[in-house]
Amino acid sequence: MVYIGVDIGATWVRCAVADTNGKIIAKKKIRTLPDYGDKNVMLLRLKSTIRSLLKNLDAKSVEAIGVGSIGPLDMRRGIILRTPNLPIENIPVGEYLKKEFNVPVYIVNDCTAAVIGERFFGAGKNTENIVYITLSSGIGGGAIVDGNVLFGKDGNAVEIGHIVVDYDRKLRCGCGGYGHWEAYTSGKNIGIFTRFLVENVYGRDKYDVSILSRYSKDPSNIKYPDIVTAAKENDTLAFQIIEEIAEINAAGFATVTNVYDPEIISVGGSIALKNPSELILKPIGDKIEEFLINRKPKILITPLGEDVVIMGAVALAMNPDIIPKKFRD
């Protein structure tokens, strides 16, 4: 028997086939949406990707499908609702895959899947209290407390990207709320935060002589890799922006620590995985104690890398009892 794991992100969908030991046999990555299309296009692409992975296998050997997806979700019906980082909504992933492959399909938030992946295969194998945080297009989290995966009343617990880090409401999040962590330091919004800093803190003159201006005359188009590259060239403004980002991230990590009291915070997502740790995790580690009341946890990059959500989705397919009964009826 084999299990299918699916990771649905704002930019990429990753699919994998795993054996009964959780070892990945085959995997494939595609864009969540091309430059055109609606939810039907997305679902058709998802189906064809899974079928391509099964081309050398008997489709009847699939035992179950686990899905970790951006949210918020309607877990009971397996639907992706209106996510801030995807221009489509009400996507019936669970029902669609169940009908196409005639197997049970279990869908949870992608970061919930990731923390399950850490618990079974990664940094949390011997840990009862662990939080996973993704720093990517958006910011999200999953938590296991005293061995229990947190789901909440609708399955959307641990939406940490929408922690309020700025009650003055300076920047608006993609979800419509103000002052949310994700509005400041997510990959999608770092440029907007950079523009805010240039206009309100550092001044346009400083930006115009910065290496950053080579990448874009408009600060709102700056990406995190641009800031990292400029910092490597000892650009003063780039270092200052990294410090501002680290301050907000540290406040977010500290809030997570104060609420869930984890032994480990495992960090993934493209910002964390594709940039130097000394410019991502080290500044957070240096600043987090300014905001803590609980003991500082160990903070590390996920050992599962890009596969952390897929591995959690596989673990979910293999162990559906992790999901509360109210979401499986």
C-alpha positions in Angstrom: 0.0 0.0 0.0 1.1 3.6 -0.6 0.0 7.0 0.8 -0.3 10.3 -1.0 0.8 13.5 0.6 -0.1 16.9 -0.8 1.2 20.3 0.2 -0.9 23.2 -1.2 0.8 26.6 -0.8 0.1 30.0 -2.2 2.8 29.6 -4.9 3.6 25.9 -5.2 1.8 22.6 -4.8 4.0 19.6 -3.9 2.7 16.0 -4.2 4.4 12.8 -3.1 3.8 9.1 -2.9 5.2 7.3 0.2 5.4 3.7 1.3 4.1 2.3 4.6 7.2 3.5 6.4 6.7 7.0 5.3 9.6 6.9 2.8 9.0 9.0 -0.3 8.9 7.0 -3.5 8.2 9.8 -5.9 7.4 13.5 -5.7 6.6 16.4 -8.0 6.2 20.2 -7.6 4.0 22.5 -9.7 2.8 26.0 -9.5 -0.5 26.3 -7.6 -2.0 28.4 -10.4 -0.5 29.3 -13.8 -1.0 32.9 -15.0 -4.6 32.0 -15.9 -7.3 29.8 -14.4 -9.7 29.3 -11.6 -10.3 26.6 -9.0 -11.3 24.0 -11.6 -7.9 24.5 -13.3 -6.2 24.1 -10.0 -8.0 20.9 -9.2 -7.4 19.4 -12.6 -3.7 20.1 -12.3 -3.6 18.6 -8.9 -5.3 15.4 -10.1 -3.0 15.0 -13.1 0.1 15.5 -11.0 -1.0 12.8 -8.6 -1.8 10.5 -11.5 1.6 11.1 -13.0 3.2 10.0 -9.8 1.1 6.8 -9.8 1.9 5.9 -13.4 4.1 3.0 -12.4 1.9 1.9 -9.6 -1.6 0.3 -9.3 -3.9 3.1 -8.4 -5.8 0.7 -6.2 -2.7 0.5 -3.9 -3.4 4.0 -2.6 -4.7 3.7 1.0 -5.4 7.4 1.7 -4.5 10.9 0.8 -3.4 13.5 3.3 -3.4 17.2 2.4 -1.8 20.2 4.1 -3.2 23.4 2.7 -3.1 27.1 3.2 -6.2 28.3 5.0 -8.5 29.1 6.5 -10.3 25.8 5.9 -13.6 24.2 6.4 -12.1 21.0 7.6 -15.5 19.2 7.9 -16.1 19.6 4.2 -12.5 19.6 3.0 -12.8 23.1 1.5 -10.2 25.9 1.2 -12.1 29.0 2.0 -11.0 32.6 1.2 -7.2 32.6 1.7 -5.4 36.0 1.7 -2.6 34.7 -0.6 -4.6 33.0 -3.4 -7.0 34.7 -5.8 -9.6 31.9 -5.7 -11.8 30.6 -2.9 -14.2 27.8 -1.8 -12.0 25.1 -3.4 -13.5 21.6 -2.6 -10.1 19.8 -2.5 -11.3 17.0 -0.1 -14.5 16.1 -2.0 -12.7 16.3 -5.4 -9.8 14.0 -4.5 -12.1 11.5 -2.7 -14.3 11.3 -5.8 -11.3 11.0 -8.3 -9.3 8.4 -6.3 -12.0 6.7 -4.3 -10.0 6.8 -1.0 -10.3 8.7 2.3 -8.9 12.2 2.1 -7.9 14.2 5.2 -7.2 17.9 5.0 -5.6 20.1 7.6 -3.9 23.5 7.6 -0.4 23.3 6.0 1.4 24.3 9.2 -0.6 21.8 11.2 0.5 19.2 8.7 4.1 20.5 9.1 4.1 20.2 12.9 2.7 16.6 12.5 5.5 15.9 10.1 8.0 17.1 12.6 6.4 14.9 15.3 6.6 11.8 13.2 9.7 12.3 11.1 11.6 15.4 12.1 12.7 17.7 14.9 9.9 16.7 17.3 10.2 12.9 17.3 10.9 12.8 21.0 9.1 16.0 21.9 5.7 16.6 23.4 5.7 20.4 22.9 6.7 21.8 19.6 5.6 24.7 17.3 6.3 24.9 13.6 6.5 28.4 12.0 6.6 29.1 8.3 8.2 32.3 7.0 7.1 32.3 3.4 4.6 34.1 1.2 2.6 34.3 4.4 3.3 33.5 8.0 1.7 30.5 9.6 2.0 28.1 12.5 1.1 24.7 13.9 1.4 23.5 17.5 1.5 20.3 19.5 1.0 20.9 23.2 1.5 18.0 25.7 1.4 15.6 22.7 -1.9 17.0 21.4 -2.2 18.6 18.0 -4.2 21.8 18.3 -7.0 22.2 15.8 -9.6 24.6 17.4 -13.4 24.8 16.8 -13.2 25.0 13.0 -9.7 23.5 12.5 -8.0 26.9 12.0 -6.1 27.2 15.3 -2.6 28.6 15.5 -3.2 31.3 12.7 -0.2 33.1 14.1 0.5 35.2 11.1 -2.5 37.2 12.2 -1.2 38.0 15.6 -1.4 41.8 16.1 2.2 43.1 16.3 1.2 46.8 15.7 -1.9 48.1 17.4 -1.4 51.5 15.6 -2.7 49.8 12.5 0.0 51.1 10.2 -0.2 48.3 7.6 -3.1 46.3 6.4 -2.8 42.5 6.0 -4.1 40.6 2.9 -6.9 39.2 5.1 -8.2 42.7 5.6 -7.1 43.1 9.2 -4.6 45.8 10.4 -1.3 45.4 12.2 -1.0 41.7 11.6 2.5 40.0 11.8 2.1 38.8 8.2 1.5 42.3 6.9 5.0 43.3 7.9 7.5 40.4 7.5 5.9 37.8 5.2 7.5 37.4 1.7 4.5 38.9 0.1 4.5 42.1 2.2 8.2 42.8 3.0 8.3 45.3 0.1 5.3 47.2 1.5 7.0 47.3 4.9 10.2 48.5 3.3 8.3 51.3 1.6 6.8 52.2 5.0 10.2 52.4 6.6 11.7 54.4 3.8 8.8 56.9 3.8 8.4 57.2 7.6 11.7 56.3 9.2 14.8 56.4 7.0 13.9 58.8 4.2 13.9 58.6 0.5 17.5 60.0 0.2 18.9 57.1 2.1 17.1 54.7 -0.1 18.2 56.3 -3.3 21.9 55.9 -2.4 21.3 52.3 -1.1 22.2 49.2 -3.1 18.4 48.4 -2.7 17.5 51.1 -5.2 19.4 49.1 -7.9 16.8 46.4 -7.6 13.8 48.7 -7.7 13.2 52.4 -7.7 9.9 51.6 -5.9 10.7 50.2 -2.4 7.4 48.3 -2.4 8.8 46.0 -5.0 11.8 44.9 -2.9 12.0 41.2 -2.1 13.8 39.7 0.9 16.6 38.2 -1.2 17.3 41.7 -2.5 17.7 42.9 1.1 20.0 39.9 1.9 22.2 40.5 -1.1 22.5 44.2 -0.3 23.4 43.3 3.3 26.1 40.9 2.1 27.6 44.0 0.4 27.5 45.9 3.7 24.7 48.2 2.7 23.7 50.1 5.8 20.0 50.5 5.0 19.7 46.7 4.2 21.1 45.9 7.7 18.7 48.4 9.3 15.7 46.8 7.5 16.8 43.3 8.5 17.0 44.6 12.1 13.4 46.0 11.9 12.2 42.7 10.4 14.0 40.7 13.1 12.4 42.9 15.8 8.9 42.1 14.6 9.7 38.4 14.0 11.1 38.2 17.5 7.9 39.7 19.0 5.9 37.1 17.0 8.1 34.2 18.1 8.0 35.4 21.7 4.2 35.6 21.6 4.0 32.0 20.3 6.4 30.9 23.1 4.4 32.7 25.8 1.2 31.2 24.5 2.2 27.6 23.7 5.4 27.1 25.8 7.2 24.9 23.3 10.5 23.1 23.8 11.3 23.6 20.1 10.2 26.0 17.5 11.0 24.5 14.1 11.1 27.0 11.2 10.5 26.5 7.5 9.2 28.4 4.5 11.2 29.9 1.6 12.5 32.9 3.6 13.9 30.7 6.3 15.2 27.9 4.0 16.7 30.0 1.2 18.5 32.7 3.1 21.4 32.6 5.5 20.4 31.6 9.1 22.6 34.4 10.5 20.3 36.9 8.8 17.0 35.1 9.8 17.1 33.0 12.9 20.1 34.6 14.7 18.6 38.1 14.9 15.3 36.6 16.2 17.2 34.6 18.8 19.1 37.7 19.9 16.0 39.7 20.3 13.4 37.3 21.5 14.2 37.5 25.2 13.2 41.1 25.2 9.6 39.9 24.9 9.6 36.6 26.7 8.1 35.5 30.0 8.4 31.7 29.4 11.7 29.9 29.0 13.3 30.4 25.6 12.8 27.4 23.4 15.3 25.9 21.0 14.8 27.6 17.6 16.0 25.7 14.5 15.5 25.3 10.8 13.3 22.2 10.0 15.4 19.2 9.2 12.7 18.2 6.7 13.3 21.2 4.5 10.8 21.7 1.7 9.2 18.3 2.4 8.0 19.2 5.9 4.3 19.7 4.9 4.4 16.7 2.6 5.8 14.5 5.3 3.0 15.7 7.7 0.4 15.0 5.0 1.7 11.5 4.7 1.8 11.0 8.5 -1.8 12.3 8.5 -2.9 9.8 5.8 -1.3 7.0 7.8 -2.7 8.2 11.2 -6.1 9.8 10.6 -7.0 9.4 14.3 -4.9 12.5 14.9 -7.8 14.5 13.5 -10.7 15.0 16.1 -13.7 12.9 15.3 -15.8 16.0 14.8 -13.9 16.7 11.6 -14.0 13.1 10.3 -17.7 12.3 10.6 
